[in-house]
Amino acid sequence: MTRQSLTIVFPLYQQITQLDFTGPHQILSRLPGARVIRASADGGVVTAEDGLTFPTQRLAEVEACDVLCVPGGFGCAEAMLDAAFIGEVRRLGLGARYVTSVCTGSLILGAAGLLRGRRAACHWAWRDLLVPFGATPDAARVVRDGHVLTGGGVTAGLDFALTLAAEIAGPDVAQALQLGFEYSPEPPFDAGRPETAPPQILAAVEAHTAKMIAPRREAVMAAAAALRAGADG
Amino acid sequence: MTRQSLTIVFPLYQQITQLDFTGPHQILSRLPGARVIRASADGGVVTAEDGLTFPTQRLAEVEACDVLCVPGGFGCAEAMLDAAFIGEVRRLGLGARYVTSVCTGSLILGAAGLLRGRRAACHWAWRDLLVPFGATPDAARVVRDGHVLTGGGVTAGLDFALTLAAEIAGPDVAQALQLGFEYSPEPPFDAGRPETAPPQILAAVEAHTAKMIAPRREAVMAAAAALRAGADG
């Protein structure tokens, strides 16, 4: 990896939340020297929650990267339990200059053993699931702990990507990207965090996610057990 | 079109800015009854500026839609001059409940004759190119003029999509989506608009876009001439 090239790998899996990935992809692909690789365990086409499809190459074929960026999504529970996928994430993460994630992608970093003793962000509804992986949940929108940069839920990927852009290429490049993408947000409501959303909106969203809690927690506990077994083995 | 179904069509073309499209796609696809169609003039695979690829169906095969949403991108100039593409955008737009765009997608709506006498948004660097199409440029991030909703540059697509979500499904649904996507932005810099960006950043971005001005203006003038010829014919 020379100074001129910047290899960015997005490990993808079925049922990602595509905006976790497409937001940072849009921004980071414009960094000087960026070479962006979309890869998955089997190298097939990945289908996002909303039906968008993304061709990938095999993670095992990716030698190394400067930036590893794992998106979140409904499929994260299954991905955490895919030993081949997690093994590749771990291998690439151990050699990366920056280990990063958006949304529930941090749970996958956790399952890969890359967050032990680290503070990390996650989607607000799933933040506490970082604990079994030895990480400390942090409610900040973008969390930096050493070379590990993690973003909160979905749209935090934009703030994360500009933060990483500034880190890698300097604040002038990051600000030029921000201006080019006209990132001067004006959300029509103040409902983007559980602390600011009207109580009935929070209750509705929590009711919707309630049915996902048990299976996702179960997946996290199994992935954390596998991680401990690997570490002890 | 029954009340239960909501057909949303994204007309795509080569060299779109994928975030113009993927942002609203992520949000609008979660609206009750949403059926999202990605379509292009020839029904092939569309490649975005940053290399992401999107399979499409043929626009001519799309009977009608509730929402027409045109993204922007480097390829907008060429798309404006593609008579088949513009003809389909016009046909679908004339029957749509909502005619919408993100970024330079409004130039395509203009070329299709859908913005005559309307106020519209566009990416800040290209806003004045709306004038030859009989539209009035508006610097707001999301602009509504009757059933025409347009967003500013790239990331304005998120604010636009939540505004449209509230319009279609009510503010409770829109706020639940905002919370689900944790849209509580914290840009790391205040450089997202030409009015707030440091002068040297603005100068750098303007120098970068300078070479695109002449060909894009030429395309707009040709598209506006074709539009007038069509109206007179």
Chai-1 contact restraints between the chains, C-beta under 6 A:
chainA,res_idxA,chainB,res_idxB,connection_type,confidence,min_distance_angstrom,max_distance_angstrom,comment,restraint_id
A,Q18,B,T22,contact,1.0,0.0,6.0,A-B,restraint_1
A,L19,B,Q26,contact,1.0,0.0,6.0,A-B,restraint_2
A,T22,B,Q18,contact,1.0,0.0,6.0,A-B,restraint_3
A,T22,B,T22,contact,1.0,0.0,6.0,A-B,restraint_4
A,Q26,B,L19,contact,1.0,0.0,6.0,A-B,restraint_5
A,Q26,B,D50,contact,1.0,0.0,6.0,A-B,restraint_6
A,S29,B,D50,contact,1.0,0.0,6.0,A-B,restraint_7
A,D50,B,Q26,contact,1.0,0.0,6.0,A-B,restraint_8
A,D50,B,S29,contact,1.0,0.0,6.0,A-B,restraint_9
A,W124,B,E182,contact,1.0,0.0,6.0,A-B,restraint_10
A,R141,B,E186,contact,1.0,0.0,6.0,A-B,restraint_11
A,G152,B,E182,contact,1.0,0.0,6.0,A-B,restraint_12
A,G153,B,E182,contact,1.0,0.0,6.0,A-B,restraint_13
A,V154,B,F181,contact,1.0,0.0,6.0,A-B,restraint_14
A,V154,B,E182,contact,1.0,0.0,6.0,A-B,restraint_15
A,T155,B,F181,contact,1.0,0.0,6.0,A-B,restraint_16
A,T155,B,E182,contact,1.0,0.0,6.0,A-B,restraint_17
A,T155,B,Y183,contact,1.0,0.0,6.0,A-B,restraint_18
A,A156,B,E182,contact,1.0,0.0,6.0,A-B,restraint_19
A,D159,B,E186,contact,1.0,0.0,6.0,A-B,restraint_20
A,L162,B,P188,contact,1.0,0.0,6.0,A-B,restraint_21
A,T163,B,P188,contact,1.0,0.0,6.0,A-B,restraint_22
A,Q175,B,F189,contact,1.0,0.0,6.0,A-B,restraint_23
A,Q175,B,A191,contact,1.0,0.0,6.0,A-B,restraint_24
A,Q175,B,I201,contact,1.0,0.0,6.0,A-B,restraint_25
A,A176,B,I201,contact,1.0,0.0,6.0,A-B,restraint_26
A,A176,B,A204,contact,1.0,0.0,6.0,A-B,restraint_27
A,A176,B,V205,contact,1.0,0.0,6.0,A-B,restraint_28
A,Q178,B,F189,contact,1.0,0.0,6.0,A-B,restraint_29
A,Q178,B,A191,contact,1.0,0.0,6.0,A-B,restraint_30
A,Q178,B,G192,contact,1.0,0.0,6.0,A-B,restraint_31
A,L179,B,A191,contact,1.0,0.0,6.0,A-B,restraint_32
A,L179,B,A197,contact,1.0,0.0,6.0,A-B,restraint_33
A,L179,B,I201,contact,1.0,0.0,6.0,A-B,restraint_34
A,L179,B,V205,contact,1.0,0.0,6.0,A-B,restraint_35
A,G180,B,V205,contact,1.0,0.0,6.0,A-B,restraint_36
A,F181,B,V154,contact,1.0,0.0,6.0,A-B,restraint_37
A,F181,B,T155,contact,1.0,0.0,6.0,A-B,restraint_38
A,E182,B,W124,contact,1.0,0.0,6.0,A-B,restraint_39
A,E182,B,G152,contact,1.0,0.0,6.0,A-B,restraint_40
A,E182,B,G153,contact,1.0,0.0,6.0,A-B,restraint_41
A,E182,B,V154,contact,1.0,0.0,6.0,A-B,restraint_42
A,E182,B,T155,contact,1.0,0.0,6.0,A-B,restraint_43
A,E182,B,A156,contact,1.0,0.0,6.0,A-B,restraint_44
A,E182,B,G192,contact,1.0,0.0,6.0,A-B,restraint_45
A,Y183,B,T155,contact,1.0,0.0,6.0,A-B,restraint_46
A,Y183,B,P187,contact,1.0,0.0,6.0,A-B,restraint_47
A,Y183,B,G192,contact,1.0,0.0,6.0,A-B,restraint_48
A,S184,B,G192,contact,1.0,0.0,6.0,A-B,restraint_49
A,S184,B,R193,contact,1.0,0.0,6.0,A-B,restraint_50
A,P185,B,P185,contact,1.0,0.0,6.0,A-B,restraint_51
A,E186,B,R141,contact,1.0,0.0,6.0,A-B,restraint_52
A,E186,B,D159,contact,1.0,0.0,6.0,A-B,restraint_53
A,P187,B,Y183,contact,1.0,0.0,6.0,A-B,restraint_54
A,P188,B,L162,contact,1.0,0.0,6.0,A-B,restraint_55
A,P188,B,T163,contact,1.0,0.0,6.0,A-B,restraint_56
A,F189,B,Q175,contact,1.0,0.0,6.0,A-B,restraint_57
A,F189,B,Q178,contact,1.0,0.0,6.0,A-B,restraint_58
A,A191,B,Q175,contact,1.0,0.0,6.0,A-B,restraint_59
A,A191,B,Q178,contact,1.0,0.0,6.0,A-B,restraint_60
A,A191,B,L179,contact,1.0,0.0,6.0,A-B,restraint_61
A,G192,B,Q178,contact,1.0,0.0,6.0,A-B,restraint_62
A,G192,B,E182,contact,1.0,0.0,6.0,A-B,restraint_63
A,G192,B,Y183,contact,1.0,0.0,6.0,A-B,restraint_64
A,G192,B,S184,contact,1.0,0.0,6.0,A-B,restraint_65
A,R193,B,S184,contact,1.0,0.0,6.0,A-B,restraint_66
A,A197,B,L179,contact,1.0,0.0,6.0,A-B,restraint_67
A,I201,B,Q175,contact,1.0,0.0,6.0,A-B,restraint_68
A,I201,B,A176,contact,1.0,0.0,6.0,A-B,restraint_69
A,I201,B,L179,contact,1.0,0.0,6.0,A-B,restraint_70
A,A204,B,A176,contact,1.0,0.0,6.0,A-B,restraint_71
A,V205,B,A176,contact,1.0,0.0,6.0,A-B,restraint_72
A,V205,B,L179,contact,1.0,0.0,6.0,A-B,restraint_73
A,V205,B,G180,contact,1.0,0.0,6.0,A-B,restraint_74
